[in-house]
Amino acid sequence: MSKKRRFTPDWIEQAPSPHSYRSLFKWGDPHGFKHPNSGLVGLIKETFGLSDADFIRPQQTGMEEFNAEIPSSLESRHIEAFTNILGAENIQTGAYERVRASYGGGMIDALRLRQHIIENLPGAVLSPRSTEDVQAVMQYCDAERIPLYVYGAGTTVTRGTEAVQGGVTLDMSRHINRLVAFDEVDQTITVQAGMLGPELERLLNTAPETFHAQRAYTCGHFPQSFMHSSIGGWVVTRGAGQNSTYYGKIEDIVLSQEYVTPRGIFRTPGYPRSATGPDFDQLMMGSEGSFGVLTNVTLRVFRYTPRNTRRFGYLFRTWEDALAAAREALQGEFGMPSVFRLSDPEETDAALRIYHIHGTPADAALRKVGYLPMQRCLLLGSADGDAAYTRLVTRKIGAIARSHHAFTLTPFQVTRRWEKTRFTDPYMREDLMDFGILIDTLECAVTWEQAPEVHARVRDFVKSRPRTVCMTHLSHLYPQGANLYFIFMARITDIDEYLALQYGILEAIQKSGAAMSHHHGIGKQTGPWLEGQIGTECMDVIRALKQHFDPHNILNPGGTLGMDMNADQRGKRWGFRHRF
């Protein structure tokens, strides 16, 4: 007798046409896909009470051609001036190109595009060829009071580039994406802001061939958006990569920067450390295009030794045991792991379904010895660096895990399995949205003492909404604390319903005392909560810097970093019903 064929949802497996709505919200490679596997589909059916019939005909796919006709609001004299500066080939005024430069990779962007809601577009997209071009455009915009936004690679999830006041957008990825210098003596590389992550890493990994260097190098910065995000985007949002526990966040990797501002070129010196007053690199990082346009950046680089990488995995009985072990490991002073990713019970159960462990004899054996569903927690990680160092770090972490009653999963290669798909997981979002399932994330930073309360408070809010998944992990850790990364999943297609959930989570994060963002940045989405977190005194410093660098408020206006917000933004209702 033949086995019954397993049902497969009707996933879309064709690349969207180049000028469709879907091409605007499609993640990464137009030909790239990662469909939810049967384990995840089973969890979704169980959670939302769905059947196979609910996964037969996708809805609001966006495969239709983009047909919005939105004329540019820029006066013809401005278009002529920009053409004289950049050349006609570097000016785009089509509605499709303007949407691409304004909308990002966030859920609000995809929801609007699926419903053909087009708003907040620049009048033109400009592609500067050099720092001098950026300066010439900026001088003109400042003189004419034209709002100026910056587009890097389009992966922002905080409405960071949305042109809510029109004006123009600089596309930094088209031309300003080249290598400037490599210095093996100082172990630094200088690149233009529009370079993408893979090109940076290719240059460093092939340093012996490319630069005649003595060895290969790495930047060590691998956000989930790595394949499709720009170095400039990493810097201006204070981003983090998945190996940041060892290599550091981007603010630890940046050595010096060059910005074009309305006041002129602003450059920081490239010393490893100094005691010459405030650190101007730190002042500029995280400014999200509000103080100036980043053109060049010098980064620290590290020896590339993948042969020395050691991986590990453990399963803890409880969240409390797992947190205690993580804190002990990070405070142990024997060295830092590179990847260190701790999942809470709900995320762990989802992972066991995705890895097809749920319901197997192995699962039954784990339950029998006390590793129970909705209690157990998965830790996976790795150590990078010198061979002796990685041996020490993994041995110490193993001893700590065992002292907290962890079961070793290291022989099962769980970290390698996660590594294989870590950059492709976002593709699943569009598959699920085709069937009315929304999956999104919000993240924050906490101290170890805060972590349990913040985790519980945010979960309580999300779980107050029936049939809503709330998974959480720590993926960037320090001796003093960590990030909490919340992944929520719900059946939502209505924009206002989604925003009510998102804003409620942001409120819960703020009321719990956590930092409003650990590495996604602030943008216009989280801006209304920033002053409440950092305080008016600190916010006044941001306003003073804004006034110094950009006295006419032409740079990324409309709520970025909580500045110049409208009434709805200040009332934390931004996006409801009457958008902007």
TILUMKE-595504 format. One record per residue (C-alpha): x, y, z; residue in three letters. Coordinates in steps of 0.05 Angstrom, whole numbers, plus 32768, in hexadecimal, padded with zeros to 4 digits. Example, Ala and Ser with C-alpha at 12.3 -4.5 7.8 and 13.67 -1.06 7.14 Angstrom:
NODE  east  north    up  code
NODE  80F6   7FA6  809C   ALA
NODE  8111   7FEB  808F   SER
//
This chain:
NODE  east  north    up  code
NODE  8000   8000  8000   MET
NODE  801C   8044  7FED   SER
NODE  8024   807A  8022   LYS
NODE  7FF5   80B5  8022   LYS
NODE  8016   80F2  8004   ARG
NODE  8023   812A  8036   ARG
NODE  7FFC   8169  8026   PHE
NODE  8026   81A4  800F   THR
NODE  8009   81EA  8011   PRO
NODE  8003   8210  7FD0   ASP
NODE  8043   8238  7FDA   TRP
NODE  8056   8269  7FA3   ILE
NODE  8096   8251  7F82   GLU
NODE  809F   8283  7F49   GLN
NODE  80C5   82C3  7F4B   ALA
NODE  8098   8300  7F48   PRO
NODE  809B   8329  7F09   SER
NODE  80CC   8363  7F0E   PRO
NODE  8096   8398  7F15   HIS
NODE  8062   8374  7F3F   SER
NODE  804B   8388  7F84   TYR
NODE  806A   8347  7F9E   ARG
NODE  80AE   835A  7F82   SER
NODE  80AD   8396  7FB1   LEU
NODE  80A2   836D  7FF1   PHE
NODE  80C4   832D  7FDB   LYS
NODE  80FE   831D  800A   TRP
NODE  8144   831B  7FEC   GLY
NODE  814E   82F4  7FAC   ASP
NODE  8110   82F4  7F7E   PRO
NODE  811F   82AA  7F72   HIS
NODE  812B   829B  7FBB   GLY
NODE  80FB   8271  7FE4   PHE
NODE  80F7   824C  8025   LYS
NODE  80B3   822E  8031   HIS
NODE  809B   821C  8077   PRO
NODE  80A7   81D2  8082   ASN
NODE  8072   81A0  8099   SER
NODE  8085   81AA  80E2   GLY
NODE  8078   81F4  80E0   LEU
NODE  8039   81EC  80B7   VAL
NODE  801F   81BA  80EA   GLY
NODE  802C   81EC  8122   LEU
NODE  8007   8222  80FB   ILE
NODE  7FCB   81F6  80ED   LYS
NODE  7FC7   81E1  8136   GLU
NODE  7FCE   8228  8150   THR
NODE  7F9D   824A  8121   PHE
NODE  7F6C   8211  8118   GLY
NODE  7F7A   820A  80CE   LEU
NODE  7F76   81CF  809E   SER
NODE  7F95   81BD  805C   ASP
NODE  7F5C   81E1  8039   ALA
NODE  7F75   8223  8056   ASP
NODE  7FB7   821B  8030   PHE
NODE  7F9E   820F  7FEA   ILE
NODE  7F92   8254  7FCC   ARG
NODE  7FC2   828C  7FE1   PRO
NODE  7FA3   82D1  7FEA   GLN
NODE  7FBC   8318  7FDB   GLN
NODE  7FFD   82FD  7FBE   THR
NODE  8013   833D  7F9C   GLY
NODE  8025   8318  7F5C   MET
NODE  7FFC   834B  7F35   GLU
NODE  8021   8382  7F10   GLU
NODE  802F   83C2  7F35   PHE
NODE  7FFF   83F4  7F18   ASN
NODE  8000   8431  7F46   ALA
NODE  8006   8473  7F22   GLU
NODE  8021   84A6  7F52   ILE
NODE  8042   84E2  7F30   PRO
NODE  8080   8500  7F50   SER
NODE  8071   853B  7F7C   SER
NODE  80B5   855B  7F6E   LEU
NODE  80B6   859B  7F45   GLU
NODE  80D5   8593  7F01   SER
NODE  810B   85C5  7F13   ARG
NODE  8123   8597  7F4B   HIS
NODE  8125   855B  7F1C   ILE
NODE  814E   8585  7EEC   GLU
NODE  817E   8599  7F23   ALA
NODE  8189   8551  7F3A   PHE
NODE  8192   853C  7EF1   THR
NODE  81C9   856F  7EE9   ASN
NODE  81EC   8555  7F27   ILE
NODE  81E4   8509  7F1B   LEU
NODE  81D1   84FF  7ED3   GLY
NODE  818D   84E8  7EBA   ALA
NODE  81A0   849F  7EC0   GLU
NODE  81A4   84A7  7F0C   ASN
NODE  815F   84C6  7F16   ILE
NODE  8122   8499  7F1D   GLN
NODE  80DB   84B6  7F24   THR
NODE  80B1   8478  7F15   GLY
NODE  807F   8464  7F4B   ALA
NODE  809B   841D  7F50   TYR
NODE  80E3   8435  7F5C   GLU
NODE  80CB   8467  7F8F   ARG
NODE  80A4   8433  7FB6   VAL
NODE  80E1   8405  7FB6   ARG
NODE  810B   843C  7FD5   ALA
NODE  80D8   844F  800A   SER
NODE  80BA   840D  8021   TYR
NODE  80E6   83DE  8049   GLY
NODE  80E6   8395  805E   GLY
NODE  80B5   839B  8098   GLY
NODE  8071   837C  80A1   MET
NODE  804D   83BE  809A   ILE
NODE  806E   83C7  8056   ASP
NODE  8058   8382  803D   ALA
NODE  8011   838A  8058   LEU
NODE  8009   83CD  8034   ARG
NODE  8025   83B4  7FF3   LEU
NODE  7FF8   8376  7FF3   ARG
NODE  7FBD   83A5  7FF9   GLN
NODE  7FD9   83D6  7FC5   HIS
NODE  7FE0   840E  7FF9   ILE
NODE  8015   843D  7FDD   ILE
NODE  8028   847A  8005   GLU
NODE  8063   84A3  801E   ASN
NODE  808E   84A3  7FDF   LEU
NODE  80C8   84D0  7FCE   PRO
NODE  80C1   84FA  7F8F   GLY
NODE  80FF   84DA  7F72   ALA
NODE  8134   84A6  7F80   VAL
NODE  817B   84C0  7F76   LEU
NODE  81B8   8495  7F6C   SER
NODE  81F7   84BC  7F80   PRO
NODE  823A   84A3  7F64   ARG
NODE  8268   84C0  7F99   SER
NODE  826D   84E5  7FDA   THR
NODE  8270   8525  7FB1   GLU
NODE  822E   8514  7F90   ASP
NODE  820E   8509  7FD4   VAL
NODE  8229   854B  7FEC   GLN
NODE  820F   8570  7FAF   ALA
NODE  81C9   8552  7FB5   VAL
NODE  81C7   8561  7FFF   MET
NODE  81DC   85A9  7FF6   GLN
NODE  81A4   85B2  7FC3   TYR
NODE  8171   8590  7FEF   CYS
NODE  8185   85BA  802B   ASP
NODE  8180   85FB  8003   ALA
NODE  813C   85E7  7FE7   GLU
NODE  8123   85C6  8027   ARG
NODE  8117   8583  8004   ILE
NODE  8111   8546  8032   PRO
NODE  814A   8514  8026   LEU
NODE  8144   84CA  8037   TYR
NODE  8178   8493  802F   VAL
NODE  816E   844D  8011   TYR
NODE  81A3   8418  801C   GLY
NODE  8189   83D4  800A   ALA
NODE  8141   83D6  8022   GLY
NODE  8142   83A5  805C   THR
NODE  812C   83D6  8093   THR
NODE  80F3   83BB  80BE   VAL
NODE  80E6   83FD  80E4   THR
NODE  80CE   842A  80AC   ARG
NODE  8113   8448  80AE   GLY
NODE  8115   8461  8066   THR
NODE  80CB   8472  805B   GLU
NODE  80C6   84B5  8038   ALA
NODE  808B   84D0  8060   VAL
NODE  8098   8517  804B   GLN
NODE  80A7   850A  8001   GLY
NODE  80E7   852A  7FE9   GLY
NODE  811D   84FD  7FCC   VAL
NODE  813F   84BC  7FDF   THR
NODE  8189   84AD  7FD4   LEU
NODE  8195   8465  7FBC   ASP
NODE  81DA   8456  7FD8   MET
NODE  81DD   840E  7FBF   SER
NODE  81E2   841B  7F74   ARG
NODE  8226   843E  7F70   HIS
NODE  8241   844D  7FB6   ILE
NODE  8251   8404  7FC5   ASN
NODE  829B   83FC  7FB9   ARG
NODE  82DA   83EA  7FDF   LEU
NODE  8303   8426  7FF6   VAL
NODE  833E   8406  801B   ALA
NODE  8357   83C8  803E   PHE
NODE  838E   83CA  8073   ASP
NODE  83A8   8388  808C   GLU
NODE  83D9   83A9  80BD   VAL
NODE  83A0   83CA  80E3   ASP
NODE  836D   8394  80D1   GLN
NODE  833B   83C4  80B3   THR
NODE  8312   83CC  8074   ILE
NODE  82F1   840C  805A   THR
NODE  82B5   8406  802D   VAL
NODE  827E   8431  8011   GLN
NODE  823B   8430  8035   ALA
NODE  8214   840F  7FFE   GLY
NODE  823D   83CF  7FFB   MET
NODE  8215   8390  800D   LEU
NODE  822A   835E  8042   GLY
NODE  823D   8324  8014   PRO
NODE  826C   8350  7FEB   GLU
NODE  828F   8369  802B   LEU
NODE  8298   8321  8043   GLU
NODE  82B0   8309  7FFF   ARG
NODE  82E6   833E  7FFE   LEU
NODE  82FD   832B  8044   LEU
NODE  82F9   82DF  803C   ASN
NODE  8323   82E4  7FFC   THR
NODE  8354   8317  8017   ALA
NODE  8392   82EC  8004   PRO
NODE  837C   82ED  7FBB   GLU
NODE  835A   8331  7FBA   THR
NODE  838C   835A  7FE3   PHE
NODE  83C9   832B  7FE5   HIS
NODE  83BD   8327  8030   ALA
NODE  83DE   82F4  805D   GLN
NODE  839B   82D6  8073   ARG
NODE  8350   82D8  8069   ALA
NODE  8323   8305  8093   TYR
NODE  82DA   830E  80A7   THR
NODE  82B1   8348  80BF   CYS
NODE  828B   831B  80EE   GLY
NODE  8249   8340  80E3   HIS
NODE  8211   8312  80CB   PHE
NODE  81CB   832D  80D6   PRO
NODE  8192   8302  80BC   GLN
NODE  818D   8336  8084   SER
NODE  81D7   832C  8074   PHE
NODE  81CD   8315  802C   MET
NODE  81A4   8353  8019   HIS
NODE  81B7   838C  8048   SER
NODE  81EB   83C3  8042   SER
NODE  8225   83D4  8070   ILE
NODE  8209   841B  8075   GLY
NODE  81C7   83FF  808E   GLY
NODE  81EB   83D6  80C3   TRP
NODE  820F   8414  80DC   VAL
NODE  81D8   8447  80DE   VAL
NODE  81A8   8418  8103   THR
NODE  81DD   83FC  8134   ARG
NODE  81D0   83B6  811A   GLY
NODE  81E6   8373  8135   ALA
NODE  81FB   8332  8113   GLY
NODE  81ED   82EC  812A   GLN
NODE  8235   82E4  8141   ASN
NODE  8235   8325  8168   SER
NODE  8241   8306  81AC   THR
NODE  8289   82FB  8195   TYR
NODE  8296   832F  815F   TYR
NODE  826A   8366  817C   GLY
NODE  8231   8390  8160   LYS
NODE  8241   83BE  8126   ILE
NODE  8252   83F7  8157   GLU
NODE  828B   83CB  8171   ASP
NODE  82A4   83BE  812A   ILE
NODE  82A2   8404  810D   VAL
NODE  82E4   842A  8112   LEU
NODE  82D5   846A  80EC   SER
NODE  829F   8489  80BF   GLN
NODE  8292   84BF  808B   GLU
NODE  824F   84E3  8087   TYR
NODE  8235   8519  805A   VAL
NODE  820C   854B  8082   THR
NODE  81EC   858E  8072   PRO
NODE  8226   85AD  8097   ARG
NODE  825A   8589  806D   GLY
NODE  8283   8549  8070   ILE
NODE  8288   852A  80B5   PHE
NODE  82C1   84F7  80BF   ARG
NODE  82D6   84D2  80FD   THR
NODE  831E   84BD  810A   PRO
NODE  8332   8474  8106   GLY
NODE  8354   8469  8148   TYR
NODE  8345   8428  816D   PRO
NODE  8337   8451  81AD   ARG
NODE  8342   8498  81C4   SER
NODE  8334   84C7  81FE   ALA
NODE  8325   8505  81D5   THR
NODE  82E0   8514  81EE   GLY
NODE  829E   84F3  81D9   PRO
NODE  82A0   84BA  81A7   ASP
NODE  8285   84D7  8166   PHE
NODE  8280   8493  8145   ASP
NODE  824E   847F  817B   GLN
NODE  8227   84C0  8172   LEU
NODE  821F   84B4  8127   MET
NODE  820F   8469  8129   MET
NODE  81C5   845F  8132   GLY
NODE  81B4   84A3  8115   SER
NODE  818D   8481  80DC   GLU
NODE  8199   84B7  80A8   GLY
NODE  8181   84EF  80D6   SER
NODE  81C5   8511  80E1   PHE
NODE  81E6   8502  809E   GLY
NODE  81F0   84CF  8066   VAL
NODE  8224   849A  8073   LEU
NODE  8252   8492  8037   THR
NODE  8291   846C  8050   ASN
NODE  829E   8441  808C   VAL
NODE  82DD   841F  80A7   THR
NODE  82D2   83DD  80CA   LEU
NODE  82FD   83B1  80F6   ARG
NODE  8307   836C  80D8   VAL
NODE  8319   8329  80F7   PHE
NODE  833F   82EB  80E3   ARG
NODE  8313   82BA  80BD   TYR
NODE  831E   8275  80DA   THR
NODE  82E0   824B  80CC   PRO
NODE  8308   820B  80D8   ARG
NODE  830C   821D  8121   ASN
NODE  82C1   8229  812B   THR
NODE  82A2   81FA  815E   ARG
NODE  8257   81F1  8165   ARG
NODE  822B   81DB  819F   PHE
NODE  81E3   81D0  81B2   GLY
NODE  81BE   81C2  81F4   TYR
NODE  8177   81B8  820D   LEU
NODE  8165   81D3  8251   PHE
NODE  812A   81BC  827C   ARG
NODE  8111   8203  828B   THR
NODE  8116   824B  8275   TRP
NODE  8132   825C  82BA   GLU
NODE  816A   8229  82B4   ASP
NODE  817A   8241  826D   ALA
NODE  817E   828A  8280   LEU
NODE  81AA   827B  82BD   ALA
NODE  81D9   8252  8292   ALA
NODE  81DD   8288  825C   ALA
NODE  81ED   82BD  828F   ARG
NODE  8223   8292  82AF   GLU
NODE  8243   8284  826C   ALA
NODE  8245   82CE  8258   LEU
NODE  8260   82E2  829C   GLN
NODE  8293   82AA  829F   GLY
NODE  82CE   82D3  8284   GLU
NODE  82EA   8298  825D   PHE
NODE  82D8   82B5  821A   GLY
NODE  829A   82C4  81F0   MET
NODE  8274   8295  81C3   PRO
NODE  8265   82AE  817D   SER
NODE  821E   8296  8170   VAL
NODE  81F7   828D  81B0   PHE
NODE  81AC   8284  81A5   ARG
NODE  817E   8271  81DE   LEU
NODE  8134   8262  81CD   SER
NODE  80FC   8266  81FF   ASP
NODE  80CB   822C  8208   PRO
NODE  809A   8241  81D1   GLU
NODE  80D1   824C  819E   GLU
NODE  80F3   820C  81B3   THR
NODE  80B3   81E4  81A7   ASP
NODE  80AC   8205  8163   ALA
NODE  80F5   81F4  8153   ALA
NODE  80EB   81AB  8166   LEU
NODE  80B0   81A8  8136   ARG
NODE  80D7   81C9  80FF   ILE
NODE  8111   8198  810A   TYR
NODE  80DF   815F  8109   HIS
NODE  80F0   8149  8150   ILE
NODE  80AB   8157  816D   HIS
NODE  8084   8116  8176   GLY
NODE  80BE   80E8  8167   THR
NODE  80DD   80B2  8194   PRO
NODE  8114   80E3  81A4   ALA
NODE  80E0   8116  81BB   ASP
NODE  80BF   80E1  81E6   ALA
NODE  8103   80D0  8206   ALA
NODE  8110   8119  8215   LEU
NODE  80CC   8121  8236   ARG
NODE  80D8   80E3  8260   LYS
NODE  8117   8101  827F   VAL
NODE  80F7   8144  828E   GLY
NODE  8100   816F  824F   TYR
NODE  80B6   8180  8247   LEU
NODE  8090   81A8  8212   PRO
NODE  8086   81F2  8222   MET
NODE  80BC   81ED  8257   GLN
NODE  80FC   81D7  8234   ARG
NODE  812B   8209  8212   CYS
NODE  815C   8201  81D9   LEU
NODE  81A1   8220  81D8   LEU
NODE  81CB   821E  8199   LEU
NODE  820D   8241  818B   GLY
NODE  8254   8241  8174   SER
NODE  8299   825D  8185   ALA
NODE  82C8   8280  8155   ASP
NODE  8311   8294  8159   GLY
NODE  8352   8270  8168   ASP
NODE  834C   8224  816E   ALA
NODE  8360   8222  81B7   ALA
NODE  8330   825A  81C6   TYR
NODE  82F4   8238  81A6   THR
NODE  8304   81F7  81CB   ARG
NODE  8305   821C  820D   LEU
NODE  82C4   8242  8200   VAL
NODE  829D   8205  81EB   THR
NODE  82B8   81DB  8224   ARG
NODE  82A6   820F  8258   LYS
NODE  8260   821A  823B   ILE
NODE  8255   81CF  823B   GLY
NODE  8268   81CA  8284   ALA
NODE  8239   8204  8296   ILE
NODE  8200   81E5  826E   ALA
NODE  8208   81A2  8290   ARG
NODE  8209   81C3  82D5   SER
NODE  81C4   81DF  82C3   HIS
NODE  81A8   819B  82B0   HIS
NODE  81AE   81A4  8265   ALA
NODE  81AB   816A  8233   PHE
NODE  81E0   816F  81FE   THR
NODE  81C9   8175  81B6   LEU
NODE  820F   8183  819B   THR
NODE  8216   8140  8177   PRO
NODE  81D5   814E  8151   PHE
NODE  81F2   818A  812D   GLN
NODE  81B7   81B8  813E   VAL
NODE  81E1   81F7  8134   THR
NODE  81F7   81E1  80EE   ARG
NODE  81AF   81D4  80DC   ARG
NODE  819C   821A  80F3   TRP
NODE  81D8   8239  80CE   GLU
NODE  81C1   821B  808B   LYS
NODE  8181   8243  808A   THR
NODE  818F   8280  80B7   ARG
NODE  818F   82B0  807C   PHE
NODE  8152   8292  8059   THR
NODE  811F   8290  8090   ASP
NODE  8100   82D4  807C   PRO
NODE  80E7   82B4  803B   TYR
NODE  80B3   828D  8064   MET
NODE  8091   82CE  8077   ARG
NODE  8075   82DB  8032   GLU
NODE  805D   8292  802C   ASP
NODE  8036   8298  806D   LEU
NODE  801A   82DD  805B   MET
NODE  7FFD   82BE  801B   ASP
NODE  7FCE   8298  8049   PHE
NODE  7FBF   82CE  807B   GLY
NODE  7FF4   82BA  80AF   ILE
NODE  801F   82F4  80C7   LEU
NODE  8064   82E8  80E7   ILE
NODE  808C   8323  8100   ASP
NODE  80C0   8336  8134   THR
NODE  80D1   836B  8167   LEU
NODE  810F   836C  8192   GLU
NODE  812A   8390  81CE   CYS
NODE  8166   8392  81FD   ALA
NODE  8164   837D  8246   VAL
NODE  8191   8373  8282   THR
NODE  8194   832C  829F   TRP
NODE  816A   8344  82DA   GLU
NODE  8135   8360  82AC   GLN
NODE  8132   8326  827C   ALA
NODE  80FE   82F9  829F   PRO
NODE  80CD   8332  82AB   GLU
NODE  80D3   834F  8264   VAL
NODE  80CA   830A  8246   HIS
NODE  808D   82FC  8270   ALA
NODE  806D   8340  8266   ARG
NODE  8072   8340  821A   VAL
NODE  805A   82F8  8216   ARG
NODE  801F   8307  8242   ASP
NODE  800A   833F  8214   PHE
NODE  8012   8316  81D4   VAL
NODE  7FEF   82DA  81F2   LYS
NODE  7FB4   8306  8207   SER
NODE  7FA3   8303  81BE   ARG
NODE  7F83   82BF  81AF   PRO
NODE  7FA8   828F  8182   ARG
NODE  7FE8   82B7  817E   THR
NODE  802E   8299  817E   VAL
NODE  8065   82BC  81A6   CYS
NODE  80AB   829E  819F   MET
NODE  80E8   82BE  81BF   THR
NODE  8133   82B5  81BD   HIS
NODE  8173   82D6  81D5   LEU
NODE  81A6   82DC  819D   SER
NODE  81D5   8314  81B2   HIS
NODE  81F0   830D  81F8   LEU
NODE  821E   8333  8228   TYR
NODE  8237   832C  826F   PRO
NODE  8202   835F  8284   GLN
NODE  81C7   8347  825B   GLY
NODE  81AC   8335  8217   ALA
NODE  8179   8343  81E2   ASN
NODE  8133   8325  81E1   LEU
NODE  811A   8317  819B   TYR
NODE  80CF   830C  8197   PHE
NODE  80B0   82E8  815B   ILE
NODE  8064   82EC  8159   PHE
NODE  8036   82C8  812A   MET
NODE  7FEC   82D6  8120   ALA
NODE  7FB4   82D2  80EC   ARG
NODE  7FB1   831B  80D7   ILE
NODE  7FA7   833E  8094   THR
NODE  7F8B   8380  80AE   ASP
NODE  7FBF   83B6  80B6   ILE
NODE  7F9F   83D7  80F2   ASP
NODE  7F99   8394  8116   GLU
NODE  7FE2   8386  8109   TYR
NODE  7FF8   83CB  8121   LEU
NODE  7FCE   83C3  8161   ALA
NODE  7FF6   8383  8170   LEU
NODE  8039   83A3  815E   GLN
NODE  802C   83E2  8187   TYR
NODE  8014   83B9  81C2   GLY
NODE  8055   8392  81C2   ILE
NODE  807D   83D2  81BF   LEU
NODE  8055   83ED  81FA   GLU
NODE  8063   83AD  8221   ALA
NODE  80AD   83B1  8212   ILE
NODE  80AF   83FA  8229   GLN
NODE  8087   83EE  8269   LYS
NODE  80B5   83B5  827C   SER
NODE  80F2   83E4  8279   GLY
NODE  8117   83C3  823F   ALA
NODE  813B   83EA  8208   ALA
NODE  810C   83F3  81CD   MET
NODE  813D   83D6  819C   SER
NODE  817C   83AC  819F   HIS
NODE  8190   83AC  8156   HIS
NODE  8156   83BB  8126   HIS
NODE  815C   8406  8131   GLY
NODE  8123   8436  8140   ILE
NODE  810B   8453  80FE   GLY
NODE  80C6   8473  80FD   LYS
NODE  80A4   8434  8118   GLN
NODE  80C3   8435  815D   THR
NODE  80D1   847F  8160   GLY
NODE  8094   8490  818C   PRO
NODE  80B0   8464  81C3   TRP
NODE  80F9   847D  81C2   LEU
NODE  80F4   84B9  81F0   GLU
NODE  80CD   8491  8223   GLY
NODE  8107   8460  8227   GLN
NODE  8144   848D  8225   ILE
NODE  8126   84C9  8249   GLY
NODE  811C   8511  8235   THR
NODE  8162   8526  8248   GLU
NODE  8181   84F4  8217   CYS
NODE  814D   8504  81E3   MET
NODE  8160   854E  81E8   ASP
NODE  81A7   853B  81D5   VAL
NODE  818E   8517  8196   ILE
NODE  8165   8555  8185   ARG
NODE  81A1   8581  818F   ALA
NODE  81CC   8556  8161   LEU
NODE  8195   8557  812D   LYS
NODE  8192   85A3  8131   GLN
NODE  81DD   85A7  8129   HIS
NODE  81E5   8578  80EE   PHE
NODE  81A2   8586  80CC   ASP
NODE  8186   85C9  80E0   PRO
NODE  8151   85C9  80AA   HIS
NODE  8139   8582  80BA   ASN
NODE  8140   8567  8073   ILE
NODE  8160   8524  8087   LEU
NODE  8130   84E9  8090   ASN
NODE  80F8   8514  80AE   PRO
NODE  80B5   84F9  80C6   GLY
NODE  80C1   84D5  8108   GLY
NODE  8104   84B2  8103   THR
NODE  8124   84AB  8148   LEU
NODE  80E5   84C9  8166   GLY
NODE  80F1   850E  8149   MET
NODE  80BF   853C  8124   ASP
NODE  8086   850A  812F   MET
NODE  803E   851A  811C   ASN
NODE  8005   8517  814E   ALA
NODE  7FF4   84CE  813E   ASP
NODE  803C   84B9  8147   GLN
NODE  8041   84DD  8189   ARG
NODE  8000   84BC  819E   GLY
NODE  801C   8479  8188   LYS
NODE  7FE4   846F  8157   ARG
NODE  800F   8475  8119   TRP
NODE  7FF2   844A  80E1   GLY
NODE  7FAC   8441  80FB   PHE
NODE  7F74   844F  80C9   ARG
NODE  7F8B   8493  80B2   HIS
NODE  7FD4   8485  80A1   ARG
NODE  7FFD   84C5  809F   PHE
//
